[in-house]
Amino acid sequence: MSPVIHLTTTAWDTIRSEVAAEAGRLETGGILLGHDFGDVLQVTVAGGPGPNAQRSRDRFLRDRDHAAQLAAGAWEADRAQWIGEWHTHPTTPPVPSPIDLASYARHLQDPDLSFDRFLSVIIGQDDQHQARVAGWIVTAGAATSVPVSLGDLQ
Ligand SMILES: [Zn+2]
């Protein structure tokens, strides 16, 4: 069975408000923290870019200290781990760019991080400025599109 990504209401609210704050001018994003259950990747916390993120129209580099603080807090709360990242694209379809794939490949190859797979959520803006959400599971050899569900599971 192919896996699905589940964003809790809390995580999705953070993403939505960060996207609205940026209003499509610059790329924004942050880390995703949660649990990889195999068939479900559950995101419980989405980070914002942080005060020292570097952003432009086509590039986003997160604030590492901000991400590390969020990760420590989420681990304390419910043992949530760093499972991926989200960011915006000024266009649709929301597909990982070559720069994105190169950065995910570096994470997957980093022995200190010990990722088997890396979750990527991309928010693209279509011509009507509607947000389109796409989920990807990235492994050493491939990026696979997977469904994203929003809201709280019962
Ligand atoms: Zn990108």
Backbone and ligand atoms as CSV (ligand in chain L), in Angstrom:
chain,resi,resn,atom,element,x,y,z
A,1,MET,N,N,0.846,-1.195,0.000
A,1,MET,CA,C,0.000,0.000,0.000
A,1,MET,C,C,0.879,1.242,0.000
A,2,SER,N,N,0.497,2.185,-0.821
A,2,SER,CA,C,1.333,3.388,-0.863
A,2,SER,C,C,0.971,4.294,0.312
A,3,PRO,N,N,1.969,4.928,0.875
A,3,PRO,CA,C,1.754,5.720,2.086
A,3,PRO,C,C,0.997,7.023,1.824
A,4,VAL,N,N,0.467,7.606,2.884
A,4,VAL,CA,C,-0.160,8.928,2.811
A,4,VAL,C,C,0.481,9.835,3.850
A,5,ILE,N,N,0.394,11.131,3.567
A,5,ILE,CA,C,0.880,12.144,4.496
A,5,ILE,C,C,-0.331,12.735,5.197
A,6,HIS,N,N,-0.257,12.809,6.488
A,6,HIS,CA,C,-1.348,13.430,7.228
A,6,HIS,C,C,-0.837,14.640,7.994
A,7,LEU,N,N,-1.396,15.804,7.691
A,7,LEU,CA,C,-1.049,17.034,8.425
A,7,LEU,C,C,-2.143,17.303,9.441
A,8,THR,N,N,-1.789,17.366,10.715
A,8,THR,CA,C,-2.787,17.704,11.728
A,8,THR,C,C,-3.245,19.150,11.526
A,9,THR,N,N,-4.370,19.481,12.127
A,9,THR,CA,C,-4.910,20.835,12.020
A,9,THR,C,C,-3.891,21.871,12.502
A,10,THR,N,N,-3.211,21.566,13.592
A,10,THR,CA,C,-2.206,22.492,14.129
A,10,THR,C,C,-1.103,22.760,13.110
A,11,ALA,N,N,-0.596,21.679,12.494
A,11,ALA,CA,C,0.494,21.830,11.519
A,11,ALA,C,C,0.012,22.608,10.297
A,12,TRP,N,N,-1.179,22.260,9.803
A,12,TRP,CA,C,-1.707,22.924,8.614
A,12,TRP,C,C,-1.993,24.401,8.885
A,13,ASP,N,N,-2.499,24.733,10.095
A,13,ASP,CA,C,-2.761,26.135,10.437
A,13,ASP,C,C,-1.475,26.963,10.386
A,14,THR,N,N,-0.375,26.384,10.874
A,14,THR,CA,C,0.906,27.097,10.828
A,14,THR,C,C,1.312,27.370,9.382
A,15,ILE,N,N,1.220,26.333,8.536
A,15,ILE,CA,C,1.609,26.491,7.134
A,15,ILE,C,C,0.732,27.554,6.471
A,16,ARG,N,N,-0.591,27.446,6.689
A,16,ARG,CA,C,-1.521,28.376,6.056
A,16,ARG,C,C,-1.234,29.819,6.449
A,17,SER,N,N,-0.947,30.053,7.723
A,17,SER,CA,C,-0.726,31.439,8.139
A,17,SER,C,C,0.631,31.949,7.649
A,18,GLU,N,N,1.643,31.082,7.568
A,18,GLU,CA,C,2.938,31.522,7.012
A,18,GLU,C,C,2.784,31.857,5.525
A,19,VAL,N,N,2.022,31.039,4.798
A,19,VAL,CA,C,1.812,31.287,3.363
A,19,VAL,C,C,1.052,32.603,3.178
A,20,ALA,N,N,0.022,32.829,3.997
A,20,ALA,CA,C,-0.770,34.059,3.889
A,20,ALA,C,C,0.090,35.280,4.215
A,21,ALA,N,N,0.984,35.145,5.201
A,21,ALA,CA,C,1.831,36.274,5.598
A,21,ALA,C,C,2.775,36.668,4.463
A,22,GLU,N,N,3.188,35.686,3.678
A,22,GLU,CA,C,4.133,35.953,2.593
A,22,GLU,C,C,3.418,36.422,1.335
A,23,ALA,N,N,2.133,36.053,1.199
A,23,ALA,CA,C,1.289,36.476,0.068
A,23,ALA,C,C,1.935,36.228,-1.290
A,24,GLY,N,N,2.699,35.151,-1.392
A,24,GLY,CA,C,3.232,34.755,-2.694
A,24,GLY,C,C,4.425,35.557,-3.177
A,25,ARG,N,N,4.954,36.456,-2.354
A,25,ARG,CA,C,6.075,37.280,-2.827
A,25,ARG,C,C,7.388,36.512,-2.812
A,26,LEU,N,N,7.637,35.778,-1.754
A,26,LEU,CA,C,8.893,35.055,-1.614
A,26,LEU,C,C,8.583,33.618,-1.232
A,27,GLU,N,N,9.551,32.732,-1.499
A,27,GLU,CA,C,9.379,31.374,-1.000
A,27,GLU,C,C,9.491,31.398,0.516
A,28,THR,N,N,8.688,30.566,1.148
A,28,THR,CA,C,8.817,30.395,2.584
A,28,THR,C,C,8.656,28.916,2.893
A,29,GLY,N,N,8.947,28.533,4.120
A,29,GLY,CA,C,8.836,27.124,4.461
A,29,GLY,C,C,9.367,26.859,5.851
A,30,GLY,N,N,9.498,25.589,6.156
A,30,GLY,CA,C,9.997,25.213,7.472
A,30,GLY,C,C,10.106,23.704,7.585
A,31,ILE,N,N,10.497,23.254,8.756
A,31,ILE,CA,C,10.642,21.819,8.947
A,31,ILE,C,C,9.297,21.186,9.280
A,32,LEU,N,N,9.211,19.859,9.083
A,32,LEU,CA,C,8.043,19.081,9.474
A,32,LEU,C,C,8.489,18.068,10.511
A,33,LEU,N,N,7.755,18.043,11.631
A,33,LEU,CA,C,8.079,17.133,12.720
A,33,LEU,C,C,6.889,16.227,12.972
A,34,GLY,N,N,7.150,14.982,13.265
A,34,GLY,CA,C,6.053,14.064,13.517
A,34,GLY,C,C,6.542,12.633,13.571
A,35,HIS,N,N,5.702,11.727,13.045
A,35,HIS,CA,C,5.956,10.297,13.199
A,35,HIS,C,C,5.794,9.580,11.866
A,36,ASP,N,N,6.776,8.770,11.524
A,36,ASP,CA,C,6.692,7.935,10.329
A,36,ASP,C,C,6.193,6.565,10.763
A,37,PHE,N,N,4.872,6.317,10.543
A,37,PHE,CA,C,4.262,5.042,10.948
A,37,PHE,C,C,4.333,4.021,9.828
A,38,GLY,N,N,5.048,4.308,8.765
A,38,GLY,CA,C,5.117,3.377,7.643
A,38,GLY,C,C,4.090,3.712,6.596
A,39,ASP,N,N,2.816,3.372,6.865
A,39,ASP,CA,C,1.759,3.679,5.887
A,39,ASP,C,C,1.237,5.098,6.032
A,40,VAL,N,N,1.436,5.707,7.202
A,40,VAL,CA,C,1.040,7.096,7.427
A,40,VAL,C,C,2.239,7.878,7.958
A,41,LEU,N,N,2.512,9.004,7.305
A,41,LEU,CA,C,3.502,9.934,7.857
A,41,LEU,C,C,2.713,11.063,8.485
A,42,GLN,N,N,2.688,11.081,9.807
A,42,GLN,CA,C,1.862,12.057,10.499
A,42,GLN,C,C,2.696,13.253,10.945
A,43,VAL,N,N,2.312,14.426,10.441
A,43,VAL,CA,C,3.003,15.659,10.791
A,43,VAL,C,C,2.231,16.336,11.911
A,44,THR,N,N,2.853,16.472,13.074
A,44,THR,CA,C,2.176,17.115,14.199
A,44,THR,C,C,2.604,18.570,14.371
A,45,VAL,N,N,3.812,18.902,13.914
A,45,VAL,CA,C,4.309,20.278,14.042
A,45,VAL,C,C,4.933,20.711,12.725
A,46,ALA,N,N,4.523,21.878,12.235
A,46,ALA,CA,C,5.185,22.496,11.088
A,46,ALA,C,C,5.869,23.764,11.578
A,47,GLY,N,N,7.126,23.926,11.221
A,47,GLY,CA,C,7.854,25.122,11.615
A,47,GLY,C,C,7.665,26.237,10.611
A,48,GLY,N,N,7.840,27.463,11.070
A,48,GLY,CA,C,7.929,28.609,10.172
A,48,GLY,C,C,9.369,28.759,9.716
A,49,PRO,N,N,9.640,29.779,8.899
A,49,PRO,CA,C,10.984,29.944,8.357
A,49,PRO,C,C,12.026,30.336,9.403
A,50,GLY,N,N,11.567,31.011,10.467
A,50,GLY,CA,C,12.514,31.500,11.460
A,50,GLY,C,C,13.054,32.863,11.062
A,51,PRO,N,N,13.526,33.614,12.072
A,51,PRO,CA,C,13.927,35.012,11.816
A,51,PRO,C,C,15.137,35.151,10.891
A,52,ASN,N,N,15.983,34.116,10.787
A,52,ASN,CA,C,17.199,34.266,9.982
A,52,ASN,C,C,17.178,33.461,8.692
A,53,ALA,N,N,15.979,33.099,8.225
A,53,ALA,CA,C,15.888,32.366,6.961
A,53,ALA,C,C,16.284,33.280,5.801
A,54,GLN,N,N,16.857,32.680,4.755
A,54,GLN,CA,C,17.178,33.428,3.532
A,54,GLN,C,C,16.152,33.056,2.482
A,55,ARG,N,N,15.481,34.064,1.950
A,55,ARG,CA,C,14.377,33.783,1.045
A,55,ARG,C,C,14.454,34.621,-0.215
A,56,SER,N,N,14.017,34.037,-1.317
A,56,SER,CA,C,13.888,34.797,-2.557
A,56,SER,C,C,12.719,34.206,-3.323
A,57,ARG,N,N,12.566,34.588,-4.579
A,57,ARG,CA,C,11.450,34.083,-5.380
A,57,ARG,C,C,11.574,32.581,-5.633
A,58,ASP,N,N,12.791,32.078,-5.698
A,58,ASP,CA,C,12.928,30.671,-6.116
A,58,ASP,C,C,13.829,29.877,-5.178
A,59,ARG,N,N,14.059,30.383,-4.003
A,59,ARG,CA,C,14.990,29.693,-3.134
A,59,ARG,C,C,14.628,29.974,-1.685
A,60,PHE,N,N,14.802,28.974,-0.860
A,60,PHE,CA,C,14.490,29.135,0.548
A,60,PHE,C,C,15.512,28.350,1.360
A,61,LEU,N,N,16.191,29.019,2.274
A,61,LEU,CA,C,17.118,28.355,3.188
A,61,LEU,C,C,16.664,28.625,4.605
A,62,ARG,N,N,16.290,27.577,5.316
A,62,ARG,CA,C,15.698,27.812,6.634
A,62,ARG,C,C,16.758,28.232,7.662
A,63,ASP,N,N,16.248,28.780,8.735
A,63,ASP,CA,C,17.040,29.210,9.883
A,63,ASP,C,C,17.297,27.962,10.741
A,64,ARG,N,N,18.556,27.514,10.760
A,64,ARG,CA,C,18.873,26.239,11.410
A,64,ARG,C,C,18.659,26.257,12.926
A,65,ASP,N,N,18.988,27.367,13.561
A,65,ASP,CA,C,18.817,27.445,15.016
A,65,ASP,C,C,17.345,27.385,15.397
A,66,HIS,N,N,16.530,28.091,14.598
A,66,HIS,CA,C,15.091,28.087,14.826
A,66,HIS,C,C,14.550,26.664,14.678
A,67,ALA,N,N,14.994,25.949,13.647
A,67,ALA,CA,C,14.544,24.574,13.398
A,67,ALA,C,C,14.970,23.649,14.541
A,68,ALA,N,N,16.179,23.824,15.024
A,68,ALA,CA,C,16.683,22.963,16.100
A,68,ALA,C,C,15.873,23.166,17.383
A,69,GLN,N,N,15.496,24.411,17.658
A,69,GLN,CA,C,14.676,24.696,18.849
A,69,GLN,C,C,13.301,24.042,18.758
A,70,LEU,N,N,12.687,24.159,17.555
A,70,LEU,CA,C,11.375,23.535,17.350
A,70,LEU,C,C,11.459,22.025,17.519
A,71,ALA,N,N,12.515,21.449,16.957
A,71,ALA,CA,C,12.677,19.994,17.008
A,71,ALA,C,C,12.826,19.526,18.447
A,72,ALA,N,N,13.573,20.269,19.248
A,72,ALA,CA,C,13.770,19.889,20.646
A,72,ALA,C,C,12.438,19.949,21.405
A,73,GLY,N,N,11.647,20.983,21.138
A,73,GLY,CA,C,10.351,21.128,21.802
A,73,GLY,C,C,9.380,20.020,21.413
A,74,ALA,N,N,9.354,19.659,20.132
A,74,ALA,CA,C,8.438,18.622,19.657
A,74,ALA,C,C,8.828,17.253,20.211
A,75,TRP,N,N,10.124,17.016,20.328
A,75,TRP,CA,C,10.598,15.747,20.906
A,75,TRP,C,C,10.147,15.645,22.364
A,76,GLU,N,N,10.284,16.734,23.097
A,76,GLU,CA,C,9.819,16.770,24.483
A,76,GLU,C,C,8.316,16.494,24.573
A,77,ALA,N,N,7.535,17.079,23.649
A,77,ALA,CA,C,6.071,16.996,23.721
A,77,ALA,C,C,5.562,15.584,23.464
A,78,ASP,N,N,5.965,14.965,22.343
A,78,ASP,CA,C,5.408,13.635,22.043
A,78,ASP,C,C,6.375,12.770,21.242
A,79,ARG,N,N,7.677,13.005,21.413
A,79,ARG,CA,C,8.693,12.218,20.723
A,79,ARG,C,C,8.613,12.363,19.209
A,80,ALA,N,N,8.078,13.521,18.779
A,80,ALA,CA,C,8.042,13.792,17.351
A,80,ALA,C,C,9.469,13.990,16.846
A,81,GLN,N,N,9.724,13.485,15.650
A,81,GLN,CA,C,11.047,13.603,15.049
A,81,GLN,C,C,10.995,14.417,13.768
A,82,TRP,N,N,12.160,14.856,13.332
A,82,TRP,CA,C,12.267,15.574,12.064
A,82,TRP,C,C,12.037,14.578,10.930
A,83,ILE,N,N,10.937,14.738,10.186
A,83,ILE,CA,C,10.645,13.790,9.101
A,83,ILE,C,C,10.647,14.455,7.726
A,84,GLY,N,N,10.711,15.773,7.672
A,84,GLY,CA,C,10.726,16.400,6.351
A,84,GLY,C,C,10.642,17.899,6.412
A,85,GLU,N,N,10.250,18.484,5.314
A,85,GLU,CA,C,10.124,19.940,5.254
A,85,GLU,C,C,9.008,20.337,4.308
A,86,TRP,N,N,8.555,21.582,4.456
A,86,TRP,CA,C,7.573,22.141,3.530
A,86,TRP,C,C,8.119,23.459,3.012
A,87,HIS,N,N,7.707,23.827,1.811
A,87,HIS,CA,C,8.001,25.168,1.321
A,87,HIS,C,C,7.070,25.508,0.173
A,88,THR,N,N,7.068,26.783,-0.183
A,88,THR,CA,C,6.174,27.262,-1.226
A,88,THR,C,C,6.909,27.350,-2.563
A,89,HIS,N,N,6.140,27.264,-3.624
A,89,HIS,CA,C,6.622,27.554,-4.975
A,89,HIS,C,C,5.691,28.619,-5.556
A,90,PRO,N,N,6.246,29.511,-6.370
A,90,PRO,CA,C,5.392,30.556,-6.952
A,90,PRO,C,C,4.507,30.032,-8.083
A,91,THR,N,N,4.655,28.776,-8.443
A,91,THR,CA,C,3.925,28.228,-9.592
A,91,THR,C,C,3.359,26.848,-9.251
A,92,THR,N,N,2.503,26.347,-10.119
A,92,THR,CA,C,2.080,24.949,-10.058
A,92,THR,C,C,2.550,24.277,-11.346
A,93,PRO,N,N,2.626,22.966,-11.467
A,93,PRO,CA,C,2.366,22.019,-10.377
A,93,PRO,C,C,3.474,22.065,-9.313
A,94,PRO,N,N,3.109,21.746,-8.069
A,94,PRO,CA,C,4.092,21.798,-6.979
A,94,PRO,C,C,4.998,20.562,-6.960
A,95,VAL,N,N,6.009,20.617,-7.813
A,95,VAL,CA,C,6.942,19.497,-8.007
A,95,VAL,C,C,8.317,19.918,-7.484
A,96,PRO,N,N,9.049,19.023,-6.799
A,96,PRO,CA,C,10.382,19.405,-6.299
A,96,PRO,C,C,11.296,19.848,-7.446
A,97,SER,N,N,12.007,20.947,-7.238
A,97,SER,CA,C,12.934,21.461,-8.244
A,97,SER,C,C,14.250,20.690,-8.139
A,98,PRO,N,N,15.131,20.822,-9.137
A,98,PRO,CA,C,16.462,20.192,-9.022
A,98,PRO,C,C,17.208,20.640,-7.765
A,99,ILE,N,N,17.055,21.914,-7.371
A,99,ILE,CA,C,17.703,22.408,-6.138
A,99,ILE,C,C,17.123,21.692,-4.926
A,100,ASP,N,N,15.780,21.535,-4.900
A,100,ASP,CA,C,15.133,20.809,-3.797
A,100,ASP,C,C,15.665,19.385,-3.706
A,101,LEU,N,N,15.706,18.693,-4.869
A,101,LEU,CA,C,16.119,17.290,-4.872
A,101,LEU,C,C,17.570,17.140,-4.412
A,102,ALA,N,N,18.418,18.096,-4.796
A,102,ALA,CA,C,19.818,18.043,-4.370
A,102,ALA,C,C,19.917,18.216,-2.856
A,103,SER,N,N,19.081,19.103,-2.296
A,103,SER,CA,C,19.138,19.311,-0.854
A,103,SER,C,C,18.584,18.097,-0.100
A,104,TYR,N,N,17.516,17.466,-0.625
A,104,TYR,CA,C,16.988,16.247,0.020
A,104,TYR,C,C,18.021,15.124,-0.055
A,105,ALA,N,N,18.706,15.026,-1.195
A,105,ALA,CA,C,19.716,13.969,-1.355
A,105,ALA,C,C,20.830,14.136,-0.324
A,106,ARG,N,N,21.200,15.395,-0.036
A,106,ARG,CA,C,22.235,15.624,0.993
A,106,ARG,C,C,21.752,15.156,2.368
A,107,HIS,N,N,20.487,15.421,2.700
A,107,HIS,CA,C,19.942,14.950,3.978
A,107,HIS,C,C,19.964,13.421,4.048
A,108,LEU,N,N,19.542,12.781,2.933
A,108,LEU,CA,C,19.453,11.315,2.925
A,108,LEU,C,C,20.837,10.667,3.028
A,109,GLN,N,N,21.850,11.370,2.515
A,109,GLN,CA,C,23.205,10.807,2.535
A,109,GLN,C,C,23.939,11.115,3.834
A,110,ASP,N,N,23.407,12.018,4.643
A,110,ASP,CA,C,24.100,12.436,5.853
A,110,ASP,C,C,23.967,11.361,6.928
A,111,PRO,N,N,25.079,10.704,7.288
A,111,PRO,CA,C,24.993,9.600,8.261
A,111,PRO,C,C,24.512,10.064,9.637
A,112,ASP,N,N,24.722,11.328,9.974
A,112,ASP,CA,C,24.265,11.835,11.279
A,112,ASP,C,C,22.743,11.935,11.362
A,113,LEU,N,N,22.080,12.078,10.229
A,113,LEU,CA,C,20.629,12.267,10.225
A,113,LEU,C,C,19.881,10.941,10.130
A,114,SER,N,N,20.481,9.941,9.528
A,114,SER,CA,C,19.910,8.588,9.372
A,114,SER,C,C,18.454,8.579,8.893
A,115,PHE,N,N,18.201,9.305,7.812
A,115,PHE,CA,C,16.892,9.258,7.163
A,115,PHE,C,C,16.830,8.061,6.220
A,116,ASP,N,N,15.708,7.282,6.266
A,116,ASP,CA,C,15.436,6.288,5.218
A,116,ASP,C,C,14.691,6.956,4.076
A,117,ARG,N,N,13.874,7.893,4.431
A,117,ARG,CA,C,13.120,8.656,3.445
A,117,ARG,C,C,12.822,10.024,4.031
A,118,PHE,N,N,12.543,10.966,3.137
A,118,PHE,CA,C,12.378,12.352,3.547
A,118,PHE,C,C,11.071,12.853,2.960
A,119,LEU,N,N,10.288,13.497,3.798
A,119,LEU,CA,C,8.975,13.970,3.401
A,119,LEU,C,C,9.060,15.414,2.905
A,120,SER,N,N,8.468,15.665,1.745
A,120,SER,CA,C,8.469,17.009,1.175
A,120,SER,C,C,7.033,17.432,0.884
A,121,VAL,N,N,6.628,18.550,1.466
A,121,VAL,CA,C,5.300,19.111,1.172
A,121,VAL,C,C,5.526,20.451,0.480
A,122,ILE,N,N,4.985,20.586,-0.723
A,122,ILE,CA,C,5.173,21.810,-1.501
A,122,ILE,C,C,3.817,22.469,-1.730
A,123,ILE,N,N,3.761,23.756,-1.406
A,123,ILE,CA,C,2.546,24.536,-1.597
A,123,ILE,C,C,2.765,25.392,-2.845
A,124,GLY,N,N,2.041,25.086,-3.899
A,124,GLY,CA,C,2.161,25.869,-5.132
A,124,GLY,C,C,0.996,26.834,-5.258
A,125,GLN,N,N,1.241,27.965,-5.926
A,125,GLN,CA,C,0.172,28.942,-6.163
A,125,GLN,C,C,-0.244,28.825,-7.622
A,126,ASP,N,N,-1.518,28.621,-7.877
A,126,ASP,CA,C,-1.959,28.562,-9.269
A,126,ASP,C,C,-2.294,29.977,-9.768
A,127,ASP,N,N,-2.788,30.071,-11.009
A,127,ASP,CA,C,-3.036,31.387,-11.626
A,127,ASP,C,C,-4.047,32.219,-10.840
A,128,GLN,N,N,-4.953,31.548,-10.134
A,128,GLN,CA,C,-5.960,32.261,-9.346
A,128,GLN,C,C,-5.478,32.490,-7.906
A,129,HIS,N,N,-4.174,32.271,-7.656
A,129,HIS,CA,C,-3.584,32.433,-6.328
A,129,HIS,C,C,-4.194,31.484,-5.300
A,130,GLN,N,N,-4.697,30.360,-5.777
A,130,GLN,CA,C,-5.164,29.325,-4.858
A,130,GLN,C,C,-3.982,28.415,-4.521
A,131,ALA,N,N,-3.919,28.013,-3.257
A,131,ALA,CA,C,-2.830,27.130,-2.842
A,131,ALA,C,C,-3.113,25.700,-3.280
A,132,ARG,N,N,-2.125,25.058,-3.873
A,132,ARG,CA,C,-2.224,23.642,-4.226
A,132,ARG,C,C,-1.172,22.897,-3.404
A,133,VAL,N,N,-1.612,21.911,-2.646
A,133,VAL,CA,C,-0.720,21.191,-1.743
A,133,VAL,C,C,-0.334,19.856,-2.368
A,134,ALA,N,N,0.964,19.585,-2.432
A,134,ALA,CA,C,1.422,18.304,-2.953
A,134,ALA,C,C,2.400,17.676,-1.973
A,135,GLY,N,N,2.283,16.366,-1.792
A,135,GLY,CA,C,3.184,15.645,-0.909
A,135,GLY,C,C,4.088,14.713,-1.699
A,136,TRP,N,N,5.334,14.626,-1.256
A,136,TRP,CA,C,6.320,13.773,-1.919
A,136,TRP,C,C,7.084,12.998,-0.871
A,137,ILE,N,N,7.345,11.734,-1.180
A,137,ILE,CA,C,8.257,10.966,-0.350
A,137,ILE,C,C,9.520,10.754,-1.170
A,138,VAL,N,N,10.632,11.219,-0.611
A,138,VAL,CA,C,11.891,11.204,-1.342
A,138,VAL,C,C,12.801,10.151,-0.724
A,139,THR,N,N,13.286,9.247,-1.584
A,139,THR,CA,C,14.275,8.255,-1.161
A,139,THR,C,C,15.532,8.501,-1.988
A,140,ALA,N,N,16.563,7.673,-1.752
A,140,ALA,CA,C,17.839,7.891,-2.438
A,140,ALA,C,C,17.648,7.936,-3.953
A,141,GLY,N,N,16.704,7.149,-4.485
A,141,GLY,CA,C,16.598,7.058,-5.935
A,141,GLY,C,C,15.426,7.793,-6.567
A,142,ALA,N,N,14.443,8.224,-5.767
A,142,ALA,CA,C,13.217,8.698,-6.395
A,142,ALA,C,C,12.429,9.641,-5.503
A,143,ALA,N,N,11.603,10.476,-6.135
A,143,ALA,CA,C,10.607,11.279,-5.426
A,143,ALA,C,C,9.242,10.796,-5.900
A,144,THR,N,N,8.410,10.319,-4.980
A,144,THR,CA,C,7.114,9.746,-5.316
A,144,THR,C,C,6.006,10.641,-4.776
A,145,SER,N,N,5.057,10.972,-5.648
A,145,SER,CA,C,3.915,11.782,-5.239
A,145,SER,C,C,2.995,10.938,-4.355
A,146,VAL,N,N,2.584,11.490,-3.207
A,146,VAL,CA,C,1.669,10.777,-2.308
A,146,VAL,C,C,0.550,11.724,-1.875
A,147,PRO,N,N,-0.630,11.155,-1.568
A,147,PRO,CA,C,-1.744,12.006,-1.145
A,147,PRO,C,C,-1.473,12.674,0.208
A,148,VAL,N,N,-2.048,13.876,0.365
A,148,VAL,CA,C,-1.942,14.610,1.624
A,148,VAL,C,C,-3.337,14.760,2.198
A,149,SER,N,N,-3.539,14.361,3.450
A,149,SER,CA,C,-4.821,14.621,4.099
A,149,SER,C,C,-4.617,15.659,5.192
A,150,LEU,N,N,-5.628,16.502,5.380
A,150,LEU,CA,C,-5.539,17.600,6.341
A,150,LEU,C,C,-6.579,17.417,7.426
A,151,GLY,N,N,-6.240,17.800,8.634
A,151,GLY,CA,C,-7.205,17.760,9.722
A,151,GLY,C,C,-6.856,16.688,10.727
A,152,ASP,N,N,-7.632,16.601,11.773
A,152,ASP,CA,C,-7.328,15.669,12.840
A,152,ASP,C,C,-8.002,14.317,12.613
A,153,LEU,N,N,-7.228,13.253,12.816
A,153,LEU,CA,C,-7.766,11.902,12.733
A,153,LEU,C,C,-8.544,11.608,13.992
A,154,GLN,N,N,-9.598,10.848,13.852
A,154,GLN,CA,C,-10.389,10.500,15.043
A,154,GLN,C,C,-9.728,9.339,15.760
L,1,ZN,ZN,ZN,11.272,24.132,-4.153
